[in-house]
Amino acid sequence: MAEKSSPLILKIIEVIFLPLVIAVVGWKLQATLADNSVKLSYVQLAVEVLREPAGDTNRPLRSWAVEVFRKNSEIPVSSELAEELRDGRISLAANAQGSGVAVGALAPTGTASGDLK
């Protein structure tokens, strides 16, 4: 009897549990992709804020942008760099096409990133 019930148990697992596992894995993957998309949008917004000149009126916004940038960065942003970005002593420069962040895009305020030597 046990030998005859084994194929039945395997069939039940195949019919019920396999689609359930596939659905749960697909849902988890979709949720992760959606979360990463939202994080990317916030980082892009933060970069845009940090490209603008610093001033008294946008200091709270720059603080928010730095925190978003720090929270979502794969490479840790030092406290010193975060403070310089927040204060506007360093800003983010746009790449040649005007979108995204170029390599070596940190530049002291008032200089183009290409002027650094």
ZATIDREN-388733 format. One line per 2 residues: their letters; for each residue y, z, x of N, C-alpha, C, CB. Coordinates in pm, whole numbers. Each point is the difference from the previous one (the first is absolute). Glycine has a CB too. Example, Ala and Ser with C-alpha at 12.3 -4.5 7.8 and 13.67 -1.06 7.14 Angstrom:
2
AS) -569/780/1319/119/0/-89/120/0/90/-117/125/-189; 222/-197/154/119/6/82/109/73/-77/-63/-215/118;
//
This chain:
117
MA) -120/0/82/120/0/-82/126/0/86/-126/120/-179; 123/-45/290/116/7/88/30/-135/62/-52/238/47;
EK) -51/-314/-20/21/-132/61/67/-95/-98/-200/35/145; 170/-23/-275/59/-87/-101/144/41/-32/-228/-39/-96;
SS) 262/166/114/135/44/-31/99/-32/112/-98/181/-140; 50/-200/261/90/-35/112/77/-128/-24/-158/115/153;
PL) 94/-224/-193/79/-121/-28/99/20/-115/-193/-136/82; 157/219/-179/90/27/-112/123/77/50/-197/4/-160;
IL) 176/94/244/112/77/56/89/-90/84/-141/208/1; 82/-294/80/78/-93/81/79/-97/-88/-170/18/183;
KI) 112/-62/-292/69/-90/-91/119/70/-67/-217/-123/-40; 197/250/2/109/78/-59/115/15/100/-165/125/-146;
IE) 130/-93/270/103/13/105/72/-132/18/-135/179/116; 59/-287/-113/60/-132/21/93/-39/-115/-202/-67/129;
VI) 163/95/-250/76/-42/-117/120/91/-28/-210/-95/-93; 195/225/113/106/95/-37/85/43/118/-146/78/-183;
FL) 82/-28/287/75/65/106/65/-98/98/-155/191/-23; 91/-301/52/58/-96/95/133/-56/-50/-232/-59/75;
PL) 242/12/-200/131/-45/-48/104/113/-3/-118/-173/-137; 73/294/107/90/115/0/56/26/140/-128/98/-193;
VI) 41/-102/292/44/21/139/96/-111/42/-218/116/54; 187/-240/-88/87/-112/34/136/15/-68/-201/-149/26;
AV) 202/193/-151/127/20/-72/83/109/64/-110/-75/-211; 47/186/248/74/111/62/56/-42/135/-146/166/-120;
VG) 68/-235/201/47/-45/132/115/-100/-18/-231/35/100; 218/-126/-195/107/-97/-27/128/67/-47/-172/-167/-57;
WK) 158/267/-29/117/74/-49/69/72/115/-111/29/-223; 32/35/310/57/73/113/72/-96/96/-184/174/-20;
LQ) 124/-289/45/63/-100/86/130/-50/-60/-225/-68/84; 225/40/-213/122/-47/-68/109/106/3/-140/-145/-148;
AT) 103/271/128/98/109/4/61/12/139/-127/121/-181; 44/-135/285/49/7/138/95/-115/29/-212/113/70;
LA) 177/-233/-114/88/-116/23/133/16/-74/-203/-145/27; 199/196/-148/124/21/-76/87/106/68/-118/-63/-213;
DN) 57/170/261/73/106/70/65/-54/127/-158/172/-94; 84/-253/170/56/-58/122/115/-96/-31/-224/23/109;
SV) 215/-93/-220/107/-91/-39/128/77/-34/-172/-162/-87; 158/274/19/116/84/-34/61/56/129/-102/60/-226;
KL) 17/-12/317/50/53/127/75/-107/78/-191/163/6; 138/-285/-4/67/-110/70/138/-26/-60/-224/-102/54;
SY) 234/105/-186/129/-22/-66/101/108/38/-118/-112/-190; 72/237/194/89/109/39/44/-14/146/-113/149/-166;
VQ) 22/-187/253/37/-17/142/100/-114/14/-226/86/72; 206/-196/-144/95/-110/7/138/44/-49/-189/-163/-36;
LA) 193/241/-70/128/52/-50/63/93/103/-84/-19/-237; 3/106/298/51/91/103/57/-77/119/-168/172/-71;
VE) 101/-277/112/49/-82/113/134/-63/-36/-236/-47/73; 250/-2/-196/127/-58/-43/112/104/5/-125/-162/-147;
VL) 96/283/103/100/108/4/39/30/144/-94/97/-213; -5/-92/303/28/35/139/68/-113/78/-197/151/-8;
RE) 200/-270/-48/74/-111/63/149/11/-27/-201/-146/-24; 237/211/-85/141/13/-37/70/99/93/-57/-53/-241;
PA) 186/32/265/75/94/83/0/140/-63/145/-188/83; -152/287/2/-1/139/-47/140/43/-41/-195/51/150;
GD) 201/35/-247/127/56/-46/-26/127/-77/104/-227/-9; 2/299/-23/-15/125/-75/-60/-23/-138/195/93/125;
TN) -166/-209/-186/-45/-25/-136/-149/-32/-6/228/-81/-55; -285/27/163/-141/-37/-7/-91/90/84/75/-232/-40;
RP) -23/345/89/-83/89/82/-123/53/-76/207/63/124; -194/-18/-249/-120/45/-71/-102/-113/-18/140/171/-119;
LR) -91/-292/93/-89/-114/-15/-69/-33/132/146/-90/-183; -73/99/294/-59/-25/133/-105/107/31/214/-108/80;
SW) -188/233/-120/-98/106/21/-129/-31/-77/186/169/33; -170/-214/-157/-117/-39/-79/-75/-114/67/118/73/-208;
AV) -44/-174/254/-63/-117/63/-77/40/126/184/-145/-91; -128/234/171/-68/45/121/-129/73/-36/222/19/120;
EV) -217/65/-223/-121/72/-41/-107/-94/-53/141/199/-54; -101/-300/-21/-95/-101/-48/-62/-73/119/130/-27/-215;
FR) -46/-10/310/-45/-71/119/-97/87/80/218/-126/7; -184/254/10/-87/92/76/-133/23/-73/205/112/95;
KN) -200/-94/-223/-122/30/-77/-99/-116/2/135/151/-145; -85/-272/144/-87/-117/-11/-23/-74/130/80/-20/-230;
SE) -36/76/341/-16/-65/129/-136/35/62/249/6/33; -320/-108/12/-127/22/69/23/70/133/-97/-204/-111;
IP) 209/171/175/36/62/128/107/104/-30/-56/-211/134; 34/336/-94/97/105/-32/140/-30/52/-188/162/4;
VS) 286/-135/-87/141/-15/37/47/137/50/41/-189/-172; 10/191/294/42/128/57/119/58/-76/-82/-76/224;
SE) 100/205/-213/113/67/-65/132/-53/54/-140/205/-33; 143/-233/164/123/-52/61/36/-138/-56/-52/129/209;
LA) -47/-217/-218/25/-133/-56/40/10/-146/-164/-99/162; 96/185/-237/34/18/-142/144/47/-16/-239/54/-50;
EE) 282/38/134/138/51/-8/100/-110/35/-82/231/60; 50/-313/41/92/-108/38/8/-106/-111/-53/41/242;
LR) -60/-71/-306/3/-93/-113/80/58/-116/-222/-92/70; 202/220/-98/69/67/-111/151/1/22/-203/144/-38;
DG) 244/-116/163/143/8/32/64/-136/20/-44/219/104; -36/-324/-93/54/-133/19/28/-34/146/96/18/-225;
RI) -139/66/318/19/-32/142/-91/-115/42/64/238/46; -173/-256/-119/-91/-114/18/-21/-61/-137/-116/104/204;
SL) 116/-236/-211/-28/-65/-127/-113/-100/20/240/30/-77; -296/-76/-32/-105/-100/6/64/-137/-12/-171/159/-99;
AA) 134/-249/186/55/-135/-2/-100/-94/-67/134/44/211; -84/-145/-280/-86/-100/-64/-49/-98/105/125/23/-218;
NA) -242/-84/192/-50/-101/93/77/-130/-19/-229/107/-2; 192/-210/74/76/-125/1/9/-65/-138/-71/-32/235;
QG) -34/49/-318/2/-60/-133/76/86/-100/-218/-109/51; 258/230/-12/75/86/-90/-85/84/-90/175/-166/8;
SG) -306/166/14/-87/85/-82/-98/70/92/23/-153/-201; -62/271/164/-94/75/82/70/66/116/-180/-155/-65;
VA) 103/224/147/53/67/116/-55/-68/123/20/220/-123; 68/-258/213/-41/-69/122/-55/100/100/173/-178/-39;
VG) -255/129/131/-47/83/110/121/39/83/-229/-113/4; 240/238/32/117/46/74/124/3/-88/-99/-90/209;
AL) 79/117/-337/110/-12/-95/89/124/-7/-142/-152/-128; 110/255/202/89/116/2/115/-31/92/-190/160/-47;
AP) 309/-145/-1/117/-31/80/106/108/-23/-51/-249/-11; 121/288/118/112/92/-22/100/-64/-95/-32/102/228;
TG) 91/-23/-312/95/-51/-97/115/-71/71/-61/185/-159; 94/-302/105/111/-77/56/-43/-102/103/143/195/-42;
TA) -273/-204/74/-47/-102/94/-111/-78/-65/62/140/198; -70/-266/-165/-111/-81/-47/-123/32/83/157/-184/-75;
SG) -274/175/17/-121/36/75/-20/-92/119/-102/86/-211; 151/-207/207/-12/-91/113/91/36/117/-61/-175/-162;
DL) 161/261/140/91/37/107/-54/109/91/184/-65/-149; -294/130/108/-55/108/80/-72/-53/122/-21/138/-206;
K) 36/-71/318/-68/-43/123/-71/116/61/170/-177/40;
//
